[in-house]
Amino acid sequence: MSEFEAKIQKAKEILEELMKQDIPLAKSVELYKEGMRLLKEAQKMLEEAKMQVQIIQKEEQ
């Protein structure tokens, strides 16, 4: 599993945990923060990959 896929998988697991009824508020906040951090990191990875693809496409023109 790639680093990107691992981040997305962990974010999914956090979402499942947040959807539970019996989770304390403080734990919910911590999980939310961690999930948002993971998603931001994954988004940054996607943006970097997109820029690399654009560079390759320009070089091939």
C-alpha positions in Angstrom: 0.0 0.0 0.0 1.4 3.4 -1.0 1.8 6.3 1.5 -1.2 8.0 -0.2 -3.4 5.0 0.1 -2.4 4.5 3.7 -3.4 8.0 4.6 -6.8 7.6 2.9 -7.4 4.3 4.6 -6.6 5.7 8.0 -8.9 8.7 7.3 -11.7 6.2 6.4 -11.1 4.3 9.7 -11.3 7.6 11.6 -14.5 8.4 9.9 -16.0 5.1 10.9 -14.9 5.7 14.5 -16.4 9.2 14.5 -19.8 7.7 13.4 -20.0 5.6 16.5 -22.6 6.9 19.0 -20.6 6.2 22.2 -17.4 8.1 21.5 -16.6 10.9 24.0 -16.5 14.4 22.7 -12.8 14.9 23.5 -11.9 11.8 21.5 -14.1 12.9 18.6 -12.2 16.2 18.4 -8.8 14.5 18.5 -9.9 12.0 15.8 -11.3 14.9 13.7 -8.0 16.7 13.9 -6.1 13.6 12.9 -8.4 12.9 10.0 -8.2 16.4 8.7 -4.4 16.3 8.9 -4.3 13.1 7.0 -6.6 14.4 4.3 -4.5 17.6 3.9 -1.4 15.5 3.5 -3.1 13.3 0.9 -4.4 16.3 -1.0 -0.9 17.8 -1.0 0.4 14.5 -2.5 -2.2 14.7 -5.2 -1.4 18.3 -6.0 2.3 17.4 -6.3 1.5 14.5 -8.6 -0.7 16.7 -10.7 2.1 19.2 -11.1 4.5 16.5 -12.1 2.1 15.2 -14.8 1.7 18.8 -16.1 5.5 19.2 -16.4 5.8 15.9 -18.2 3.0 16.9 -20.6 4.7 20.2 -21.4 8.0 18.5 -22.0 6.3 16.1 -24.5 4.8 18.9 -26.5 
